[in-house]
Amino acid sequence: MKQVVQNYKSGELALLDVPVPGCKPDGVLVRTAYSLISTGTELMKVSEAGMSMVGKARSRPDQVAKVMQSVATNGVPATYRKVMGKLDSYTPLGYSLCGVVEQVGAGIEDVKVGDLVACAGNEHALHAELNWVPKNLYTPVPDGLAPRHAAFGTVGSIAMHGVRQGEPQLGEVALVIGLGLIGQLVVQLLTASGVRVVGADPDPARCELAERLGAAACGDPASAAVEAAVAELTGGHGVDQVYLAAGGGSNQPVELAARLCRDRGRVVDIGKCRLDLPWNAYYEKELDVRFSRSYGPGRYDPAYELEGRDYPIGYVRWTERRNLACFLDLLARGRVDVEPLVSHIADFGDAVETYGRLKDGGLKDGGLKAVAVLFRYPERKEEAGEPGAPAVSVPAVRRGGGTPAPARSVKAPVRMAFIGAGNYATSMLLPHLARREGVELSAVVTTTALSAANAQRKFGFARATTDLDAVLGDGSIDAVVVTTRHSSHAELTRAALLAGKAVFVEKPLALVEEELVGVLAAVEESGNDRLQVGFNRRFAPLLREAGKRFGARTGPASLRYLINAGRLQHGSWYLRQGTEGTRFVGEGGHFIDTASWLLGADPVSVYAVATSGNEDLQVVLRYPDGSTATISYVTTGSPGFPKETLDLVADGKVLRLDDFVRASVYADGRGGPKRWVSSRLPRARDKGQSAELAAFVKAVRTGGPMPVSLESLVATTTATLAVQACLVGGAPVTLTGVR
């Protein structure tokens, strides 16, 4: 299928062939009929993409700060790969469309195949022929409403939520600054609410359009006409509300709002304009400044948008889905009219040319100056690989039936498939495999079509797909790499083992003991134990060299491992403990595995305590020879301090590792203490991913033992899961293996 994409690094716009998205549970697959270009938001993104790297940095200082923190934590090379990987990827455009339901996922009962729906979301209502849309981001289109009008649903919801934030009352007067697409809709919604409206925009054509759609008066904000209209309509008191629907770097809108608003009036920011509030003007009138966040309550909440958890209507009257339905109802009843806003309807095949014309505006011959532009999509055609393509979901376990011998060697190259292609996979794993001889990247499977297409373009996968079953059933694929979110690791590992594949799964292997038992059952059922978990630190060259310098032990050791993990950003999926497990379950296996490798054994007991709220953990591991390891996993430390520091003490020797950039060993010897320090700082923090992958590929190719024994992987996972049991029960947990 086709999708409009943009490369943020180069600014390139393209109509790209991407895999058809699967129809997951709790959502629908929608074939687009019309999608709406947001001439404000989307053209701003297009404009930013065309800037130089310095210009991009100036436009997004928040992202620059994140990059600098990543440099401090991960080093320059790793940060560079991550940043450039994100920049040099195709990103989607679009967030408002109308289309026909083509496939219904499990759990959906309010629509059926063939129904017309309006859809929202910058990850789900894209300029693409097909989109998977979760249930809280679509709503049925009322009978008789034209699809091209229903395509305005999302931008209408944005305008509606902004109006709700202003709490307009019958008979009040409002000022709308900025009469683009959102501003025009705000004018109509206010008028329909019994509010008299004054509009302000430097474009005379937009002013004239707003007056035709119900505004009492409109004019250039720099002229005296707007101020005169406000004075006449309000008796000189000023407007009750101001709606900022303008963009750009001028501070004029907020200054005009203060001048024309009444005492204790309300100012609502809907657009993205400069907000240097003149303190005296806002203080003297005690103006109430409010922000309008997108489509309404539920926006940016993954539990609402992705998991389908609605808010009770008694507590949240107008969610983003209810706003969407309400706006469509107003359209269907003729209370709002979007037809006059449609400046141009372009065929979807002309998408790139249309964006170019919009970017030129009225500055060049052929430029397109528009309030709203729609893409019209072709009628349905059967295409290879199109639905009913299987839903993207964990496949049912297949039992028996010709599973290959688990320890077979393979002829070079080793043919690999990736399930998932997120940030970690594309920045820390795939760069090592893409240039490795003896490896063929056969397939990449993702739940979103564009991420698969990006991975294929950047790393040379032979094919990109959303069809997991087809990849697992492909007998030519030797190994599968699982790099999805934590909640799916165990089931995907089970499925790949049962399909006879060698499996490399990023940590964690399992989130609960039942999942681990399920993986082991798959090993037993299939006879396939070709499994590796991404515990990469034991493969780090600097740590291995330090371990060699430390040498063998004769007595028990004491190990201390401090992980200055830091706080997660709001909205991080790591915070979704209900589905993705605790943060330590997700990451702690790294540190337990490292300790066990250094001590040469698996732990026999675990004890853990935590500060209030479980923010900082102290985990004590005991080993068969009396050695102990204390792992301090803290989130409340300074971000300027290194992330990982480790000390190993035994037999008069001390090994010190400083965040994988420096290592040292101190030892007693003839003639006094001896000291070894890593001779030079490495160019980057090498935490072992390259060596880990090399060892996995070698094991697959030769049929030799996996880099880490299955017993060790199980022991580490069991110890990681036991930490939560300690926190709940308050007592040490003895590790006796998984039954």
C-alpha positions, -999 to +999 in steps of 0.1 A: +000+000+000+010+037-003+017+061+025+029+097+027+062+100+046+089+125+052+126+122+060+132+147+088+170+148+081+168+156+044+133+171+042+124+146+014+087+139+010+077+106-006+047+084-014+062+052-001+052+015-006+049+000+029+035-032+043-002-034+050-009-030+087-024-059+106-057-057+124-049-061+161-075-067+188-095-037+201-093-018+169-103-018+132-085-017+099-098+012+079-094+019+041-091+056+037-116+075+015-105+111+024-077+124+046-073+161+056-040+180+054-036+202+085-022+232+067-009+245+101+006+216+119+018+195+090+033+224+070+052+234+102+067+199+103+075+201+066+091+235+071+112+222+100+124+192+081+138+216+054+159+235+079+197+229+084+208+209+114+214+241+133+180+254+124+164+221+136+183+224+169+171+260+174+135+251+167+136+222+192+157+232+222+139+205+243+153+178+221+188+193+222+187+190+260+178+153+257+206+147+233+232+163+256+219+141+285+223+111+263+259+121+254+267+122+292+251+088+298+259+068+266+288+087+250+290+105+217+291+076+192+261+058+206+241+090+209+251+100+174+239+067+160+206+070+179+200+106+169+209+102+132+189+070+131+158+089+142+165+118+119+173+097+089+140+077+090+107+082+073+081+097+096+043+097+089+021+127+082-016+131+088-040+127+117-076+132+104-094+110+080-126+092+070-128+057+056-145+024+054-140-004+080-123-033+062-115-056+090-127-057+127-104-068+155-114-090+184-133-071+211-149-046+187-187-046+186-198-011+177-189-012+140-188-038+113-171-043+080-183-018+055-192+009+080-180+045+075-159+059+103-140+091+111-106+085+126-081+105+147-045+103+158-010+111+145-001+074+147-033+059+135-051+083+111-023+088+087-022+098+050-021+061+040-044+038+021-050+016+051-047+024+088-053+003+120-072+025+145-078+016+181-114+018+193-112+052+212-098+069+182-127+063+157-164+069+157-192+060+132-202+086+107-238+097+109-260+088+080-260+113+052-227+130+061-204+131+032-170+113+037-150+144+027-167+164+054-163+136+080-126+137+073-126+171+092-134+152+124-101+154+142-094+191+135-130+198+145-124+180+178-093+202+184-114+234+178-142+220+200-119+212+229-104+247+227-139+262+228-148+241+258-117+253+276-130+289+272-164+280+288-184+303+266-218+315+278-248+327+257-245+363+248-208+366+254-183+381+229-151+363+219-121+372+199-105+346+177-069+354+167-058+335+137-084+325+110-067+294+095-084+260+096-087+258+134-097+294+137-125+291+112-139+261+130-137+279+163-156+308+149-184+285+138-186+266+170-188+298+191-215+312+168-234+279+172-231+284+210-247+318+209-215+338+212-208+368+190-173+366+174-147+390+163-119+376+142-083+388+136-061+378+108-038+397+084-053+378+054-083+396+040-096+365+023-097+346+056-114+375+073-141+375+046-146+338+049-150+340+087-176+367+083-195+345+058-194+317+084-209+338+112-183+362+126-197+396+135-166+414+123-131+406+112-099+425+104-062+428+104-049+426+140-025+455+133-054+478+122-078+497+144-108+478+129-106+449+153-104+471+184-133+492+172-154+461+166-147+448+201-155+482+217-188+484+199-199+448+207-189+449+244-197+485+253-159+491+258-155+464+284-135+440+262-142+404+251-151+376+275-127+351+259-098+352+235-088+321+214-053+320+202-054+300+170-024+315+154+012+302+149+046+317+143+072+336+163+054+369+168+043+379+203+016+401+188-013+376+195-008+375+233-003+412+235-035+418+215-054+394+237-044+413+268-054+446+253-088+435+241-099+411+269-121+423+297-111+423+333-108+387+345-114+373+310-101+341+297-073+335+271-072+300+256-041+289+236-051+264+209-023+270+183+014+272+187+024+308+189+049+327+210+037+331+246+059+358+262+031+371+284+034+408+292+032+406+330+017+439+338-011+436+312-021+401+324-017+409+361-037+441+361-067+424+344-060+391+363-065+372+330-071+335+332-047+318+307-057+283+297-042+257+274-061+234+251-044+200+247-053+186+213-086+167+209-095+166+245-092+143+276-076+110+267-050+125+244-015+112+251-029+087+276-019+053+263-044+035+286-071+055+268-058+056+233-040+023+229-057+000+255-092+013+250-100+022+286-127+049+284-133+075+311-166+073+330-189+099+315-199+110+350-164+122+356-152+131+321-181+143+300-161+151+269-133+128+259-116+130+226-138+103+211-170+120+224-157+153+210-152+136+176-187+122+177-202+155+187-184+174+159-197+149+134-232+153+147-230+191+143-218+186+108-246+162+100-272+186+114-258+216+095-248+235+126-212+236+113-203+239+076-169+228+064-175+228+026-165+265+023-132+257+040-122+231+013-097+250-010-085+220-029-091+182-033-061+164-046-058+128-057-037+108-032-012+099-060-004+136-063+004+140-025+041+150-029+033+176-055+004+189-034+027+195-003+052+212-026+025+236-038+013+243-003+048+250+009+052+275-020+018+290-011+010+321-032+047+330-036+052+311-069+032+302-099+015+270-092+016+275-055-015+266-034-028+290-008-054+271+011-073+268+043-080+231+040-068+205+015-081+169+012-066+138-003-090+117-023-081+080-023-087+055-052-114+029-050-105-004-034-083-027-055-072-062-046-034-061-041-009-088-033-005-091+005-035-071+012-063-080+038-075-103+046-039-104+057-036-121+090-039-100+121-006-090+137-008-108+170+010-135+188+004-167+168-013-197+183+012-223+195+017-249+168+024-284+183+044-311+167+048-315+130+084-317+117+103-293+139+140-292+127+167-307+148+176-279+173+214-280+171+219-281+134+245-261+117+236-239+087+253-229+056+265-193+055+250-169+055+228-171+086+194-159+076+178-138+103+145-121+109+138-093+133+105-090+152+104-054+162+125-025+149+124+002+177+151+025+189+172-001+206+171-025+177+180+001+151+207+019+171+223-009+191+218-042+173+211-038+136+242-016+128+264-045+140+245-071+119+240-051+087+278-050+081+286-084+094+298-110+068+279-143+070+246-127+080+216-122+057+188-100+071+159-118+056+128-102+071+116-075+095+082-078+112+066-048+130+031-039+140+033-005+122+039-006+085+063+024+084+088+011+110+092-020+090+098+000+058+123+022+076+143-008+088+142-024+054+155+008+037+183+015+063+196-021+070+188-039+038+162-065+049+151-086+020+115-080+029+094-059+054+060-072+066+035-071+094+027-108+089+043-126+118+029-161+110+044-160+075+079-152+089+078-179+116+066-204+090+094-195+066+117-226+066+146-206+051+149-184+082+175-198+107+172-173+136+147-148+150+156-117+170+128-105+193+131-067+201+095-058+209+081-044+241+085-065+272+050-078+275+053-098+243+088-113+248+078-146+263+050-155+239+071-145+208+100-166+221+077-196+226+063-192+191+097-190+175+111-219+195+082-240+185+088-230+149+123-245+151+142-212+151+172-201+171+160-172+192+177-141+204+153-122+227+161-089+243+158-088+281+136-096+299+128-132+289+096-131+310+077-107+332+062-134+356+071-169+365+042-183+345+057-169+313+090-184+321+074-218+327+057-214+293+090-208+275+106-239+292+075-259+281+081-248+245+118-260+248+106-293+262+079-298+236+100-288+206+134-301+217+147-267+207+168-250+233+186-226+209+179-195+230+199-164+239+187-135+260+203-100+254+225-099+285+252-081+267+274-067+295+293-099+301+305-096+265+318-060+270+356-060+259+366-037+288+350-058+315+363-090+300+398-076+300+395-064+336+382-099+346+412-115+329+435-091+348+417-099+381+423-136+375+409-166+394+396-165+429+403-188+458+380-173+484+345-157+484+340-124+468+321-092+475+306-074+446+289-040+446+271-027+415+255+008+415+231+016+387+222+053+386+192+046+364+176+081+367+140+091+363+120+082+332+104+108+311+066+112+315+048+090+290+076+064+288+062+029+281+085+016+308+061+032+333+032+010+322+038-015+350+003-031+345+013-044+311+051-041+308+062-051+343+082-031+368+113-012+357+136-036+375+120-067+360+126-050+326+162-041+332+175-058+363+185-091+345+214-072+329+230-066+363+223-099+379+237-117+348+269-095+350+274-102+387+268-140+381+293-141+352+320-123+372+314-146+402+313-177+380+280-191+394+243-186+396+227-171+428+211-193+454+191-167+472+178-131+467+168-104+492+155-070+483+144-039+501+132-006+487+127+030+497+091+043+499+074+040+465+100+014+454+120+041+436+154+029+449+161-009+453+189-027+472+192-063+459+215-088+477+224-120+459+241-149+477+262-175+457+271-211+465+307-204+476+296-177+500+301-147+477+276-119+477+266-093+452+248-061+462+229-043+433+218-008+441+193+002+415+185+039+421+164+065+402+168+095+425+205+102+418+221+131+398+219+126+361+255+140+359+269+109+378+279+079+357+251+053+352+270+021+361+299+016+386+310-018+398+335-030+424+346-067+429+367-075+459+384-108+468+417-124+477+434-090+482+423-078+448+399-051+437+384-047+402+368-014+395+346-006+364+336+030+357+306+031+333+324+010+306+348+038+299+375+030+323+386-001+343+413-008+369+425-038+390+445-035+422+463-066+436+488-075+462+520-089+448+556-094+454+573-061+460+540-044+470+506-035+455+502-036+418+478-017+397+464-021+362+444+006+346+429+005+311+455+020+289+432+045+271+397+056+272+377+037+245+360+058+219+326+048+231+310+028+259+311-006+244+286-026+264+291-058+244+263-058+219+286-065+189+305-093+206+272-108+219+257-109+184+289-123+170+287-152+195+251-158+187+256-159+150+286-182+154+265-206+175+237-206+149+261-212+121+282-240+136+255-256+157+277-252+187+266-243+223+248-210+227+269-182+243+251-185+276+236-218+289+199-221+292+203-229+329+220-196+335+194-177+315+167-193+336+185-187+369+190-150+361+154-145+351+142-164+382+164-142+404+151-110+387+115-121+392+122-130+428+130-093+436+094-084+435+085-114+457+110-101+483+095-066+482+060-080+487+068-107+513+096-089+531+118-120+534+146-136+514+137-159+485+156-192+481+162-201+445+155-237+438+148-235+401+116-232+381+092-262+384 
